[in-house]
Amino acid sequence: HARQVAAHLGVPLEVVTVDSSRMAADLMSMVVQLDEPLADPAPLNVLYISRRAREMGIKVLLSGAGGDDLFTGYRRHQAVRAEAIWSWLPVEIRKRLSQVTRNLDKRRPTLRRLGKLFDGAALAGDRRLINYFLWTPRDDLLPLLTKDFITALGAERAEQPMLEFLEKLPPSKEPLDRMLALEQRFFLADHNLIYTDKMSMAVGIEARVPYLDLELAEFASRIPARFKQKGGEGKWVFKKAMEPYLPHSIVYRPKSGFGAPLRRWIRFELRELLGDLLSESSLRRRGLFEPHAVQRLMADNDAGKVDASYTLLSLICIELWCQHFLDQRPVQSLSLSH
């Protein structure tokens, strides 16, 4: 698709190849550069693209961040619109639906997404919206935590700041607009923009975000939700506006996220790092996670019984963050060269 766009616009295309031998070192440096244990492979993509651009003498890049957050585009936006089909069901039936889909084989993408769709089916209103943002269900997360860690957490919940934010919005604001408000306040501001800025600046690149032009963002906020998500098509009004400029096959191609082959990385490129950071001795020394539970999760993931790639990446990033910021172990800085 990138080649088609480049050919249509008559611009050169530079393909970046990932050096897998450096991935573990880059991941360690990424955590340090971000100042927080942000468990997402996307910052590495920003690093690799920015590093290559700087080698080519380019100092400014344009980022597509914000398009989905202003005009819709993520799967959870489709899920919110689809709630009209089933949300009228009695709560007991919705509870049963949640229980049944929770046991689906999460290794298969379609079943994993179906399970996510109904994971919070029994919840109401804003709590159900927030549930779409949670990757690991709390029931799966708690067994991984030590008793001391659970005690230290007390009544703290990751959802609380999001709930407090939504409580300040007008009750009349429809669900999809409420979700977009969450995207812009938390996922965009506290996640995407942070890693885009920090990872690009790590190698001397300035990343600009044209979709977040103030006038465009204000205009997007006034567009009714029905023109953003229409017939299951995200960014509908935006795509209609682009029809005169790009081929139909490009404008309406299925969305491809700014992700990475994390499942493969966990099983191969990061396998040695995973075994070292999440060894029984390392986990016991840190005291945050139950060694046997984590070891079992790693074994089940390796055997293909579960898909725990993002959970394991979270554990890796937390340990790397602790090593640098708590233990004060030196970590090599990100370099311009490969």
LUMKOLTI-52346 format. One record per residue (C-alpha): x, y, z. Coordinates in pm, 1 decimal. Layout:
N
X,Y,Z;
...
This chain:
338
0.0,0.0,0.0;
282.9,238.7,80.8;
433.3,167.8,-260.4;
98.9,239.2,-429.5;
65.5,573.3,-249.8;
425.1,669.4,-329.2;
378.2,580.7,-695.9;
48.3,771.1,-716.8;
194.5,1085.0,-558.5;
526.0,1057.0,-739.9;
739.1,1061.6,-426.3;
1031.3,834.4,-330.1;
970.6,555.3,-80.8;
1232.7,444.7,170.9;
1176.8,98.4,320.8;
1322.7,51.2,668.9;
1453.7,-292.7,759.2;
1459.9,-387.3,1126.8;
1789.6,-517.2,1261.9;
1667.3,-797.4,1488.6;
2011.0,-837.9,1647.7;
1973.6,-493.6,1806.7;
1613.2,-526.9,1916.4;
1677.4,-623.2,2279.6;
1922.2,-333.7,2324.6;
1681.2,-93.6,2156.1;
1397.1,-207.3,2382.2;
1607.4,-140.4,2691.5;
1703.7,203.5,2563.5;
1341.8,272.8,2467.0;
1220.0,231.1,2825.0;
1487.5,471.7,2948.6;
1415.1,728.0,2678.3;
1040.9,721.1,2752.9;
1098.1,766.2,3128.9;
818.2,517.7,3197.1;
750.5,146.4,3137.7;
533.8,198.5,2830.7;
463.1,-150.8,2697.3;
402.3,-94.9,2327.3;
623.0,-197.4,2033.5;
515.3,109.7,1832.8;
785.5,336.9,1984.7;
1044.7,106.4,1829.9;
884.5,170.8,1490.1;
921.9,544.7,1549.9;
1285.8,490.8,1646.0;
1371.2,284.8,1338.0;
1199.0,526.9,1099.1;
1351.5,832.6,1267.7;
1698.3,678.9,1278.1;
1686.8,603.1,905.9;
1553.4,951.6,825.7;
1835.6,1114.9,1019.6;
2091.8,903.1,836.0;
1943.3,1040.8,512.6;
1983.1,1398.8,636.7;
1613.5,1451.2,707.7;
1535.5,1647.7,1024.0;
1154.1,1679.7,1015.1;
894.6,1403.6,966.9;
514.7,1416.3,947.0;
316.8,1180.8,1170.1;
-34.7,1050.8,1107.5;
-116.8,1058.6,1479.4;
-462.0,1192.1,1556.7;
-658.2,1079.5,1252.6;
-828.5,790.6,1430.8;
-871.8,990.6,1749.6;
-1054.4,1275.0,1574.1;
-1249.4,1089.7,1304.9;
-1271.2,731.2,1447.4;
-1089.3,431.7,1305.3;
-996.2,192.5,1586.9;
-1184.0,-136.3,1625.2;
-1323.1,-23.3,1959.4;
-1506.1,255.8,1777.5;
-1680.5,-3.6,1562.2;
-1756.0,-201.1,1877.3;
-1930.4,97.1,2035.8;
-2150.2,146.6,1729.9;
-2230.6,-226.3,1726.3;
-2357.7,-212.6,2084.6;
-2696.9,-105.3,1950.1;
-2741.7,-465.1,1832.3;
-2705.7,-629.0,2174.4;
-2688.5,-372.4,2456.5;
-3068.1,-385.6,2504.8;
-3041.1,-744.6,2633.2;
-3108.8,-804.8,3005.8;
-2796.2,-779.0,3220.3;
-2802.7,-1149.7,3313.4;
-2790.1,-1249.3,2947.8;
-2508.3,-1001.2,2887.2;
-2317.8,-1150.8,3180.6;
-2353.6,-1496.2,3029.1;
-2240.0,-1363.7,2691.4;
-1930.4,-1218.8,2856.2;
-1852.7,-1546.8,3034.7;
-1889.8,-1757.6,2720.7;
-1675.9,-1537.5,2496.0;
-1407.7,-1502.3,2765.0;
-1325.4,-1871.3,2718.1;
-1273.0,-1848.7,2342.3;
-934.7,-1938.9,2193.3;
-753.5,-1604.0,2211.0;
-477.2,-1727.0,1980.4;
-709.5,-1672.5,1684.2;
-747.2,-1301.1,1602.7;
-1118.9,-1318.5,1520.8;
-1203.8,-1501.6,1843.2;
-973.6,-1274.9,2044.8;
-1156.9,-968.8,1911.7;
-1494.7,-1129.5,1974.6;
-1392.0,-1195.7,2332.9;
-1281.7,-834.3,2370.7;
-1608.0,-711.4,2220.9;
-1816.0,-878.7,2491.5;
-1566.0,-872.8,2779.0;
-1745.2,-578.7,2939.4;
-2092.7,-662.5,2812.5;
-2236.3,-674.5,3164.8;
-2099.5,-329.7,3249.0;
-2304.7,-16.2,3202.6;
-2243.3,321.2,3042.7;
-1900.4,475.3,3082.9;
-1751.5,169.3,3252.5;
-1822.3,-34.4,2941.7;
-1656.9,230.2,2722.7;
-1346.0,229.4,2940.8;
-1329.0,-149.3,2935.2;
-1247.8,-139.0,2563.0;
-918.0,32.1,2651.5;
-804.2,-241.6,2893.3;
-581.7,-505.8,2734.2;
-550.7,-759.2,3016.8;
-867.3,-844.3,3215.2;
-828.3,-777.8,3586.2;
-913.5,-1141.4,3665.2;
-612.4,-1249.5,3456.7;
-385.0,-981.8,3598.8;
-435.0,-1029.3,3973.5;
-287.5,-1384.6,3989.7;
38.6,-1242.2,3851.4;
77.8,-992.3,4135.6;
235.0,-1065.0,4472.7;
24.4,-1013.2,4783.6;
245.8,-723.1,4887.2;
193.0,-555.9,4550.8;
-184.6,-600.1,4572.7;
-181.3,-453.2,4923.5;
23.8,-155.7,4806.2;
-220.9,-89.4,4523.5;
-508.5,-71.0,4769.0;
-816.0,77.4,4606.3;
-623.2,220.7,4309.9;
-772.0,135.3,3970.6;
-634.1,221.2,3629.2;
-984.7,314.8,3517.6;
-1044.2,581.0,3783.9;
-891.4,884.4,3603.8;
-1091.8,794.3,3293.2;
-1414.8,767.0,3490.9;
-1354.3,1102.7,3656.1;
-1287.8,1257.7,3314.9;
-1610.3,1121.3,3164.7;
-1815.7,1235.7,3463.4;
-1735.4,1595.3,3366.4;
-1878.6,1554.8,3015.2;
-2243.8,1638.5,2940.4;
-2462.4,1326.9,2991.8;
-2620.1,1396.5,2652.4;
-2288.7,1334.2,2472.4;
-2335.1,1010.9,2279.4;
-2115.1,703.3,2345.2;
-1892.8,732.2,2036.7;
-1817.9,1098.1,2109.0;
-1743.6,1008.8,2471.9;
-1499.5,744.5,2352.0;
-1329.8,990.1,2116.9;
-1292.5,1228.1,2410.5;
-1116.1,946.6,2597.7;
-892.7,878.7,2296.6;
-785.2,1240.4,2273.6;
-729.9,1293.9,2644.7;
-558.1,965.2,2731.1;
-456.8,741.6,2438.7;
-342.1,1028.7,2217.7;
-206.3,1279.1,2471.2;
-63.9,1036.0,2727.8;
52.2,762.7,2490.4;
88.7,820.8,2116.0;
217.6,1176.6,2126.7;
455.3,1103.2,2413.2;
633.7,813.1,2245.7;
630.6,979.7,1903.5;
798.9,1292.4,2039.1;
1047.7,1122.2,2269.6;
1160.4,848.4,2031.0;
1200.5,1081.3,1732.7;
1387.2,1342.9,1937.2;
1615.6,1069.2,2072.6;
1790.3,1069.9,1735.1;
1742.5,1437.6,1656.6;
1422.7,1422.3,1449.9;
1125.3,1656.3,1492.1;
792.6,1479.2,1430.3;
503.8,1708.8,1341.9;
134.2,1615.2,1359.6;
-70.0,1792.9,1088.1;
-395.3,1615.7,1182.9;
-378.5,1797.8,1516.0;
-382.3,2142.1,1358.1;
-604.2,2341.7,1594.4;
-857.1,2447.5,1329.8;
-886.3,2092.9,1193.9;
-927.6,1945.1,1542.7;
-1195.8,2199.8,1630.9;
-1374.8,2132.3,1302.5;
-1363.6,1755.7,1364.4;
-1515.5,1803.6,1709.4;
-1822.5,1963.4,1548.9;
-1885.3,1679.4,1302.5;
-2168.3,1448.1,1420.8;
-2059.4,1093.9,1505.2;
-2284.6,947.7,1233.5;
-2059.1,1106.7,970.0;
-1741.1,973.7,1128.8;
-1850.4,610.8,1165.0;
-2093.8,509.1,893.8;
-2194.9,155.0,805.1;
-1892.5,16.0,985.6;
-1659.0,247.4,793.0;
-1436.4,453.1,1020.4;
-1321.2,804.3,922.9;
-1607.7,806.8,670.2;
-1627.1,1183.2,617.3;
-1247.5,1209.2,604.5;
-1227.4,934.7,343.1;
-1496.7,1101.2,133.3;
-1289.8,1419.3,138.6;
-982.9,1228.0,15.5;
-1155.6,1053.0,-277.6;
-1048.5,1317.5,-532.9;
-684.2,1283.1,-432.8;
-615.9,911.9,-379.0;
-727.8,586.9,-546.9;
-1036.4,420.2,-399.5;
-830.2,108.8,-317.4;
-603.7,317.4,-94.5;
-867.9,531.3,74.1;
-1089.4,235.3,161.4;
-833.7,-33.3,230.4;
-869.3,-215.2,566.6;
-700.1,-31.8,851.6;
-347.5,-139.2,935.3;
-223.6,-26.0,1274.3;
119.3,114.3,1354.0;
205.4,-208.4,1526.9;
479.4,-467.8,1500.9;
508.6,-848.6,1490.2;
523.0,-858.0,1870.6;
412.3,-1220.0,1899.5;
706.6,-1329.7,1686.3;
946.0,-1096.4,1866.9;
847.8,-1241.3,2204.5;
904.0,-1596.6,2082.4;
1229.0,-1533.5,1896.2;
1414.7,-1198.2,1896.0;
1331.1,-1116.9,2259.9;
1329.7,-1472.8,2389.7;
1667.1,-1452.3,2566.7;
1585.4,-1114.6,2722.5;
1248.2,-1248.5,2836.7;
1406.9,-1547.2,3008.3;
1662.8,-1328.2,3182.6;
1435.1,-1049.6,3305.4;
1149.0,-1278.1,3408.3;
1355.2,-1556.9,3562.2;
1239.7,-1686.1,3898.5;
1532.5,-1526.1,4080.2;
1478.0,-1190.2,3910.3;
1106.6,-1187.9,3992.3;
1164.8,-1285.7,4355.2;
1423.0,-1012.9,4394.8;
1184.9,-750.6,4256.4;
888.3,-868.6,4462.8;
615.9,-738.1,4233.5;
507.4,-1048.8,4045.5;
449.6,-1410.2,4145.2;
734.6,-1614.3,3989.5;
538.0,-1936.7,3941.4;
241.8,-1757.6,3784.4;
466.5,-1566.4,3543.9;
668.2,-1876.7,3454.7;
344.0,-2063.8,3383.0;
221.4,-1778.1,3164.3;
548.7,-1780.3,2970.3;
528.1,-2156.5,2919.8;
165.7,-2140.0,2804.3;
248.0,-1858.7,2563.8;
548.0,-2047.9,2426.9;
335.3,-2359.9,2378.6;
69.0,-2161.5,2197.0;
-196.6,-2224.6,2461.7;
-254.0,-1851.3,2519.3;
-159.2,-1523.0,2358.0;
14.6,-1330.9,2635.9;
253.0,-1127.0,2421.7;
142.7,-784.9,2542.7;
125.3,-897.0,2904.3;
479.0,-1034.2,2884.3;
601.9,-716.8,2714.9;
449.8,-519.8,3003.1;
638.2,-731.3,3255.7;
963.7,-687.4,3061.7;
926.5,-309.8,3042.1;
844.0,-279.1,3411.8;
1154.5,-476.6,3506.9;
1374.5,-274.7,3269.3;
1235.0,47.1,3414.7;
1302.0,-75.0,3769.1;
1658.1,-174.4,3682.8;
1741.8,168.6,3545.4;
1542.9,405.6,3765.6;
1540.5,211.2,4094.1;
1857.7,0.3,4076.5;
2037.3,271.8,3875.4;
2190.1,25.4,3633.3;
2337.8,197.5,3327.6;
2169.5,131.4,2994.6;
2326.2,224.0,2662.7;
2176.2,532.6,2500.6;
2004.1,525.1,2165.0;
2247.4,583.8,1884.6;
2201.7,725.9,1539.5;
2373.4,437.5,1364.0;
2237.1,85.2,1331.9;
